[in-house]
């Protein structure tokens, strides 16, 4: 699932450097290592998923991956601590999984039809949606640095798409409008699911494994419904499995590790915003490595745009 933003833990807002150093000292770098590992795994997951959807349809790849994650969850039932889980928390996880399933499905469709180095930076905008939701529903403050971060993130997206100084190019080019809609809707849904991530993991403080088990079970149910609503022949399904079975298993393992490291980082960090900023380094890794791996265009410009977006994200979440 997506990350969240930090709450107002201090009555006086220290400078950015002081906040970084305080968190490093208090958490002994554990949160950073966990979040950085999540960033690397997220980037690797994106590139492997791109390879998988190029060989098969989005719906079957998403469904099979959700089933694999659910199967991986079964042994964890014996290790997870469900003592802090009640009906309210289960309901919150279910709602989060609805938004998460929609976001994952649309993100995968966008990934299939756009360059990986082009769509990936957009998902660094999901904390921007989360910040707005925090302001509206949790009454968190928006400061001047947040506003500057917002400007930088939006500006980075425009720079990402400004090919030869023409605005209507890249993912905004004529004829690709639906992929813009997929991407931006996925960003919105990731932001909404982030609201539930924060409440479940930070406020209720449930066991990380218990959270992962429940979220993956619910995701498997949602994607099964989506799959049943999308007609596909048995021959197509068998062909897709034959082509992608090893990628799906590898993606399932990476998905679990990435979500575990990220959820663990949220629980030990003094500032949840720092976890988000580090984890979103995955966009930069994906642009640089994925752009070269798939022989995509304008990787240097996309890298610069991604760095602008990430710097805006740092200002937004701190």
C-alpha distance (Angstrom), angle and dihedral (degrees) to the residues before:
residue distance angle dihedral
X1 . . .
X2 3.97 . .
X3 3.72 124.9 .
X4 3.75 132.6 -114.4
X5 3.74 144.0 -136.6
X6 3.74 128.9 -101.4
X7 3.78 122.9 -100.9
X8 3.77 126.3 -126.7
X9 3.80 97.6 -82.3
X10 3.81 96.1 159.0
X11 3.80 129.8 57.3
X12 3.81 90.0 -146.8
X13 3.80 119.9 43.9
X14 3.84 107.3 -133.2
X15 3.78 121.2 -155.9
X16 3.78 119.3 -78.0
X17 3.81 94.2 -104.0
X18 3.82 92.3 51.0
X19 3.78 91.6 49.8
X20 3.80 92.0 50.5
X21 3.81 93.3 47.9
X22 3.82 93.6 45.4
X23 3.80 90.9 53.1
X24 3.80 92.2 46.5
X25 3.81 92.4 51.8
X26 3.79 96.0 44.3
X27 3.79 96.8 45.6
X28 3.81 98.0 36.5
X29 3.80 90.9 -131.4
X30 3.81 92.2 -70.0
X31 3.80 92.1 121.4
X32 3.82 91.2 49.7
X33 3.80 94.3 51.4
X34 3.80 91.2 47.5
X35 3.81 93.5 47.4
X36 3.81 92.8 44.6
X37 3.80 90.2 50.9
X38 3.81 88.3 50.5
X39 3.82 89.7 51.2
X40 3.81 92.7 52.4
X41 3.80 92.3 46.4
X42 3.82 92.3 46.9
X43 3.79 90.8 53.0
X44 3.80 91.8 48.1
X45 3.80 90.3 47.6
X46 3.81 91.6 53.1
X47 3.80 93.3 51.9
X48 3.81 94.0 46.0
X49 3.80 90.7 46.8
X50 3.80 90.0 51.7
X51 3.79 88.7 54.6
X52 3.81 91.5 47.8
X53 3.83 96.4 50.1
X54 3.80 90.9 47.7
X55 3.82 86.5 63.4
X56 3.80 98.6 41.0
X57 3.79 145.8 18.4
X58 3.79 120.1 -74.1
X59 3.79 95.2 -123.0
X60 3.79 97.1 54.0
X61 3.82 94.5 42.5
X62 3.82 90.9 50.4
X63 3.81 92.6 45.6
X64 3.79 96.1 47.6
X65 3.81 91.2 46.6
X66 3.82 90.6 50.9
X67 3.82 90.2 50.8
X68 3.81 91.7 49.2
X69 3.81 90.6 51.4
X70 3.80 90.0 49.3
X71 3.82 90.6 51.2
X72 3.81 89.9 50.3
X73 3.81 87.4 53.2
X74 3.81 95.5 59.5
X75 3.86 96.8 77.9
X76 3.81 89.9 45.9
X77 3.81 90.3 64.4
X78 3.81 86.1 78.7
X79 3.82 94.2 52.2
X80 3.82 103.7 36.1
X81 3.79 120.7 96.1
X82 3.81 109.0 -128.8
X83 3.81 95.0 172.2
X84 3.81 92.0 105.3
X85 3.80 94.1 46.9
X86 3.80 119.0 101.3
X87 3.79 135.7 163.8
X88 3.82 93.1 -85.9
X89 3.80 91.8 54.1
X90 3.80 91.9 46.1
X91 3.79 88.6 51.8
X92 3.81 91.4 50.0
X93 3.81 91.2 49.1
X94 3.80 90.2 49.1
X95 3.81 92.0 52.3
X96 3.81 90.4 46.0
X97 3.80 89.6 51.3
X98 3.82 91.5 53.6
X99 3.79 91.7 56.5
X100 3.81 90.8 39.5
X101 3.80 93.2 52.6
X102 3.79 91.5 50.2
X103 3.79 91.4 48.0
X104 3.81 93.4 47.9
X105 3.79 93.6 47.6
X106 3.81 94.6 49.2
X107 3.80 92.1 42.6
X108 3.80 89.8 53.6
X109 3.82 91.9 49.2
X110 3.80 89.8 50.5
X111 3.80 91.0 47.2
X112 3.80 91.0 53.4
X113 3.80 94.9 55.0
X114 3.83 102.5 34.5
X115 3.78 135.7 54.8
X116 3.80 111.6 -86.3
X117 3.81 90.9 -131.5
X118 3.80 89.5 54.1
X119 3.80 103.0 46.8
X120 3.81 98.6 37.8
X121 3.85 97.4 69.7
X122 3.80 90.1 55.9
X123 3.79 90.8 67.4
X124 3.79 90.3 61.3
X125 3.82 83.2 73.3
X126 3.81 93.1 68.8
X127 3.85 92.3 89.6
X128 3.81 86.9 56.3
X129 3.80 88.2 61.3
X130 3.80 88.9 45.5
X131 3.82 91.1 52.4
X132 3.79 90.6 53.4
X133 3.80 91.4 49.0
X134 3.80 90.3 48.1
X135 3.79 89.5 53.2
X136 3.81 93.3 47.8
X137 3.81 101.5 40.4
X138 3.81 107.8 18.7
X139 3.81 96.9 34.2
X140 3.79 94.5 -126.9
X141 3.77 115.2 165.8
X142 3.79 126.0 -105.5
X143 3.81 111.5 -149.9
X144 3.78 134.7 -171.3
X145 3.80 91.7 -93.2
X146 3.80 89.2 53.6
X147 3.79 90.1 53.9
X148 3.82 91.7 49.4
X149 3.80 88.6 49.4
X150 3.80 89.6 52.5
X151 3.83 91.1 51.9
X152 3.80 91.9 49.4
X153 3.79 93.5 48.6
X154 3.80 93.7 49.8
X155 3.81 90.4 43.2
X156 3.80 90.3 51.1
X157 3.80 90.4 54.0
X158 3.80 91.2 51.7
X159 3.81 90.7 48.5
X160 3.80 88.6 49.2
X161 3.79 89.4 57.4
X162 3.81 100.1 37.0
X163 3.79 100.6 103.0
X164 3.80 112.1 176.9
X165 3.85 86.9 -11.1
X166 3.81 91.1 -66.1
X167 3.79 114.5 129.9
X168 3.81 97.8 -158.6
X169 3.80 94.9 65.5
X170 3.78 138.2 92.1
X171 3.77 112.7 28.4
X172 3.81 89.0 -9.7
X173 3.81 92.5 58.5
X174 3.79 117.5 127.2
X175 3.78 112.3 -87.7
X176 3.83 94.3 29.9
X177 3.79 97.4 77.4
X178 3.80 94.3 117.6
X179 3.81 91.1 57.3
X180 3.80 89.3 53.4
X181 3.81 87.4 52.2
X182 3.82 91.8 48.8
X183 3.80 92.0 50.0
X184 3.79 98.0 45.0
X185 3.82 93.1 43.5
X186 3.81 89.4 51.0
X187 3.82 89.4 50.9
X188 3.81 89.6 51.7
X189 3.81 92.9 48.2
X190 3.81 91.8 47.2
X191 3.78 88.3 53.0
X192 3.81 92.2 51.1
X193 3.80 92.3 47.8
X194 3.81 87.3 51.0
X195 3.79 88.5 64.1
X196 3.79 89.3 60.6
X197 3.83 91.8 43.4
X198 3.76 89.9 60.5
X199 3.78 95.7 45.6
X200 3.80 94.4 46.5
X201 3.81 100.2 41.1
X202 3.80 102.0 31.6
X203 3.79 107.0 29.3
X204 3.81 101.2 32.9
X205 3.82 92.2 29.6
X206 3.80 95.7 -154.3
X207 3.79 122.0 177.2
X208 3.81 112.4 -75.7
X209 3.80 94.3 -133.2
X210 3.80 91.6 48.7
X211 3.80 89.5 53.0
X212 3.82 92.3 49.2
X213 3.80 93.5 47.9
X214 3.80 93.7 51.4
X215 3.80 96.2 42.3
X216 3.81 92.4 50.2
X217 3.79 92.8 48.2
X218 3.80 91.0 51.6
X219 3.81 92.2 45.6
X220 3.79 90.1 52.9
X221 3.82 89.8 53.6
X222 3.81 93.0 48.6
X223 3.79 94.5 47.8
X224 3.80 90.8 46.7
X225 3.81 88.4 57.1
X226 3.82 90.7 48.3
X227 3.80 90.2 48.6
X228 3.80 93.2 50.7
X229 3.80 90.0 51.2
X230 3.81 90.8 53.7
X231 3.83 110.0 69.2
X232 3.78 113.8 -135.0
X233 3.78 130.0 165.3
X234 3.78 122.7 -117.6
X235 3.80 88.8 -119.7
X236 3.81 91.9 56.5
X237 3.80 91.5 48.2
X238 3.81 93.8 49.8
X239 3.79 90.3 47.1
X240 3.80 91.6 50.8
X241 3.81 91.5 48.9
X242 3.78 91.3 49.7
X243 3.79 91.2 50.8
X244 3.79 98.9 42.1
X245 3.82 109.7 25.3
X246 3.82 95.4 108.7
X247 3.81 92.4 44.8
X248 3.81 91.4 49.1
X249 3.81 92.7 51.8
X250 3.81 91.3 47.4
X251 3.81 90.6 46.7
X252 3.81 89.8 50.7
X253 3.81 91.9 54.1
X254 3.80 92.6 46.0
X255 3.81 91.6 46.8
X256 3.77 92.2 54.8
X257 3.80 94.3 46.2
X258 3.81 92.8 46.3
X259 3.80 94.0 49.9
X260 3.81 92.4 44.1
X261 3.81 93.9 51.2
X262 3.79 91.6 45.2
X263 3.81 95.0 48.5
X264 3.82 90.3 45.8
X265 3.81 91.0 50.6
X266 3.81 90.3 52.3
X267 3.79 90.9 53.9
X268 3.84 97.2 50.0
X269 3.82 102.4 36.2
X270 3.80 121.0 98.1
X271 3.80 89.0 -147.4
X272 3.78 118.2 38.9
X273 3.80 88.7 -166.0
X274 3.79 89.6 66.6
X275 3.80 90.3 55.4
X276 3.80 90.3 52.7
X277 3.80 93.0 48.9
X278 3.81 93.8 49.8
X279 3.80 94.0 42.8
X280 3.80 91.1 51.9
X281 3.80 89.1 62.0
X282 3.80 80.8 89.1
X283 3.82 87.8 81.9
X284 3.79 90.9 58.7
X285 3.81 92.8 46.8
X286 3.80 90.7 48.4
X287 3.80 93.7 49.7
X288 3.81 94.2 49.0
X289 3.81 100.5 38.0
X290 3.80 99.6 28.3
X291 3.80 93.0 44.7
X292 3.79 90.6 55.5
X293 3.80 94.7 39.5
X294 3.82 93.3 54.2
X295 3.84 93.4 37.0
X296 3.79 93.0 -119.5
X297 3.79 127.7 172.7
X298 3.83 132.5 -99.6
X299 3.81 95.1 7.3
X300 3.83 92.6 162.0
X301 3.82 93.1 54.4
X302 3.80 91.0 45.1
X303 3.81 90.4 50.1
X304 3.81 91.5 53.0
X305 3.81 90.9 47.2
X306 3.81 90.9 49.8
X307 3.81 91.3 50.8
X308 3.82 89.7 52.3
X309 3.81 90.2 50.4
X310 3.81 92.4 48.1
X311 3.80 92.4 48.8
X312 3.79 88.3 52.1
X313 3.81 87.7 49.9
X314 3.82 90.7 53.9
X315 3.82 90.3 54.2
X316 3.79 90.7 45.7
X317 3.81 98.9 51.9
X318 3.81 100.0 38.8
